[in-house]
Amino acid sequence: MLAAHIAVTILAAVITGAAAVAYLVGHGYPRAQLDMKGLPRSWMPVLGTLLAAGALGLLAGLAVPLLGALAAAGLVLYFVGALVAHLRVGSRKLVGAVVFLSAAVAALGLNPVLW
């Protein structure tokens, strides 16, 4: 169980960290996503910072499991919000949001704090 926790946590941290970098450097994909959802582009740094904090929290959770559980729970809320934002505008391109949400849920579910 510990090996699964470590593997899933690292995977979730890597993909979330990559998304954070995309938001923080102003990549075109996050800009298009914000435009499609009708959100201001000024939110990009805020959303990128939240993603970066979640990714770092997941990694820190390998040493302090409670911190990892809190970071994973925060990411679950973040990605549920992303999913709702997609559905609100009628978007059916949900694969990305579902993959990120699934990784965050798995990291939370495998966290030793919950055992």
TORTOR-581026 format. One line per 8 residues: number of its first residue (from 1); their letters; for each residue x negated, y, z of N, C-alpha, C, O. Coordinates in steps of 0.2 Angstrom, whole numbers. Example, Ala and Ser with C-alpha at 12.3 -4.5 7.8 and 13.67 -1.06 7.14 Angstrom:
2
1) AS) -66 -28 39 -62 -22 39 -66 -16 39 -71 -17 42; -64 -11 35 -68 -5 36 -64 0 39 -67 6 40
END
This chain:
115
1) MLAAHIAV) -4 -6 0 0 0 0 -4 6 0 -3 11 -3; -10 6 4 -14 12 4 -17 13 -3 -18 19 -5; -19 8 -7 -22 9 -13 -17 12 -18 -19 17 -22; -11 10 -18 -5 13 -22 -4 21 -20 -4 25 -24; -4 22 -13 -4 29 -11 -9 33 -14 -8 39 -16; -15 31 -13 -21 35 -16 -21 36 -23 -22 42 -26; -19 31 -27 -19 31 -34 -13 36 -37 -14 40 -41; -7 35 -34 -2 39 -36 -3 46 -34 -1 51 -37
9) TILAAVIT) -5 48 -28 -7 54 -26 -12 58 -30 -11 64 -32; -17 54 -32 -22 57 -36 -19 59 -43 -20 64 -46; -15 54 -46 -12 55 -52 -7 61 -52 -7 66 -56; -3 62 -47 2 67 -46 -2 74 -45 0 79 -48; -8 74 -42 -12 80 -41 -15 82 -47 -15 88 -49; -17 77 -51 -20 79 -58 -15 82 -63 -17 87 -66; -10 79 -63 -5 82 -68 -2 88 -66 -1 93 -70; -1 89 -59 2 95 -57 -4 101 -57 -2 106 -59
17) GAAAVAYL) -10 99 -56 -15 104 -57 -16 106 -64 -17 112 -65; -15 101 -69 -16 103 -76 -10 108 -78 -11 113 -81; -4 107 -75 2 112 -76 0 118 -73 2 124 -76; -3 118 -67 -5 125 -64 -10 129 -68 -9 135 -69; -15 125 -71 -20 129 -75 -16 132 -81 -17 138 -83; -12 128 -84 -8 130 -90 -4 137 -88 -4 142 -92; -1 137 -83 3 143 -80 -2 149 -79 0 154 -80; -7 147 -75 -12 153 -73 -16 156 -79 -17 162 -78
25) VGHGYPRA) -17 152 -84 -21 155 -89 -16 158 -95 -19 161 -100; -10 157 -94 -5 160 -99 -5 156 -105 -3 159 -110; -5 149 -105 -4 145 -111 2 146 -114 7 148 -111; 3 145 -120 9 146 -124 15 142 -122 21 144 -122; 14 135 -120 19 131 -118 23 134 -112 29 134 -112; 20 135 -107 24 138 -101 27 145 -103 33 146 -100; 24 149 -107 28 155 -109 34 153 -113 39 156 -112; 34 148 -117 40 146 -121 45 143 -117 51 144 -118
33) QLDMKGLP) 43 139 -111 47 137 -107 51 142 -103 57 142 -102; 47 147 -101 51 153 -97 55 156 -101 61 158 -99; 53 158 -108 58 161 -112 64 157 -114 70 160 -114; 63 151 -115 69 146 -116 74 146 -110 80 146 -111; 71 147 -104 76 146 -98 78 153 -96 82 154 -91; 76 159 -100 78 165 -98 75 168 -92 78 172 -88; 69 166 -90 65 168 -84 60 173 -86 57 173 -92; 58 178 -82 53 183 -84 46 180 -84 45 176 -80
41) RSWMPVLG) 42 182 -89 35 180 -89 31 182 -83 26 179 -82; 33 187 -79 30 189 -73 30 183 -68 26 184 -63; 34 178 -69 34 173 -64 29 168 -65 27 163 -61; 25 168 -71 20 163 -73 15 162 -67 13 157 -65; 12 168 -65 7 167 -60 9 164 -53 6 160 -50; 16 166 -52 19 163 -45 20 156 -46 18 152 -42; 23 154 -52 24 147 -53 17 143 -53 17 137 -50; 12 146 -56 6 142 -57 3 142 -50 0 137 -48
49) TLLAAGAL) 3 147 -46 1 146 -39 4 141 -35 1 138 -31; 11 141 -36 15 136 -32 12 129 -34 11 124 -30; 11 128 -41 9 121 -43 2 120 -40 1 114 -38; -2 125 -41 -9 124 -38 -9 122 -31 -13 118 -29; -5 125 -27 -5 124 -20 -2 117 -19 -5 113 -14; 3 115 -23 5 108 -22 0 103 -23 -1 98 -20; -4 104 -29 -9 99 -31 -15 99 -26 -17 93 -24; -17 104 -23 -22 105 -18 -19 101 -11 -23 98 -8
57) GLLAGLAV) -13 103 -10 -10 100 -4 -9 92 -4 -11 89 1; -8 90 -10 -8 82 -11 -15 79 -10 -16 74 -7; -20 83 -13 -27 80 -12 -29 81 -4 -32 76 -2; -27 86 -1 -29 87 6 -25 82 10 -27 80 15; -19 80 8 -15 75 11 -19 68 11 -17 63 15; -24 67 7 -27 60 8 -31 60 14 -33 55 17; -33 66 17 -36 66 23 -31 68 29 -32 65 35; -26 72 28 -21 73 33 -14 71 30 -11 76 27
65) PLLGALAA) -12 65 31 -6 63 28 0 68 29 4 68 24; 1 71 34 7 75 35 7 81 30 12 83 27; 1 84 29 0 89 24 2 87 17 5 90 13; 0 81 15 2 78 9 9 77 8 12 78 3; 12 74 14 20 73 13 23 80 12 28 81 9; 21 85 16 24 92 15 23 95 8 27 98 5; 17 94 5 15 96 -2 20 92 -7 22 95 -11; 20 86 -6 24 82 -10 32 84 -10 35 84 -15
73) AGLVLYFV) 34 85 -4 41 87 -3 42 94 -6 47 95 -10; 37 98 -6 38 105 -9 38 104 -17 42 108 -20; 34 100 -19 34 98 -27 40 95 -29 43 97 -34; 43 91 -25 50 88 -27 55 94 -27 59 94 -32; 55 98 -23 59 104 -23 58 108 -29 63 110 -33; 52 109 -31 50 113 -36 52 110 -43 55 113 -47; 51 104 -44 53 100 -50 61 99 -50 63 98 -56; 64 98 -45 71 98 -45 74 105 -48 79 105 -52
81) GALVAHLR) 71 110 -45 73 117 -48 71 117 -55 75 121 -59; 66 115 -58 64 115 -65 69 111 -69 71 113 -74; 71 105 -66 76 101 -70 83 105 -70 86 105 -75; 85 108 -65 91 112 -64 91 118 -69 96 119 -73; 85 121 -70 84 127 -74 85 124 -82 88 128 -86; 82 118 -83 83 115 -90 91 114 -91 93 116 -97; 94 111 -87 101 109 -87 105 116 -88 110 116 -91; 103 121 -84 107 127 -84 108 130 -91 113 133 -93
89) VGSRKLVG) 102 130 -95 102 133 -102 104 128 -107 104 129 -113; 106 122 -105 108 117 -110 103 113 -113 104 110 -118; 97 113 -111 91 110 -114 91 102 -112 93 100 -107; 90 98 -117 90 91 -116 83 88 -117 82 82 -117; 78 93 -117 71 91 -116 69 90 -109 65 95 -106; 71 85 -106 70 84 -99 64 79 -97 62 78 -91; 61 76 -102 56 71 -101 50 74 -96 48 71 -91; 47 80 -98 42 83 -94 44 84 -87 40 82 -82
97) AVVFLSAA) 50 87 -86 52 88 -79 53 82 -75 52 81 -69; 56 77 -78 57 70 -75 51 67 -73 50 64 -68; 46 67 -78 39 64 -76 36 67 -70 34 64 -66; 36 74 -70 33 77 -64 37 76 -58 34 75 -53; 43 76 -58 47 75 -53 46 68 -50 46 66 -44; 46 63 -55 45 56 -53 38 55 -49 37 51 -44; 33 58 -52 26 58 -49 26 61 -42 23 58 -37; 30 66 -41 30 70 -34 34 65 -29 32 64 -23
105) VAALGLNP) 40 62 -32 44 58 -28 40 52 -26 40 49 -20; 36 49 -30 32 43 -29 26 45 -24 25 41 -19; 23 51 -24 18 53 -20 21 54 -13 18 52 -8; 27 56 -12 30 57 -6 32 50 -3 31 49 3; 35 46 -7 37 39 -5 32 35 -2 33 31 2; 26 36 -5 20 31 -3 16 34 2 11 31 4; 18 40 4 14 44 10 14 40 16 20 38 18; 9 39 19 8 35 26 13 38 31 15 34 36
113) VLW) 14 44 31 18 47 36 25 44 36 28 44 42; 27 42 31 34 39 30 34 31 31 40 28 31; 29 28 33 29 21 33 31 19 40 32 13 42
END
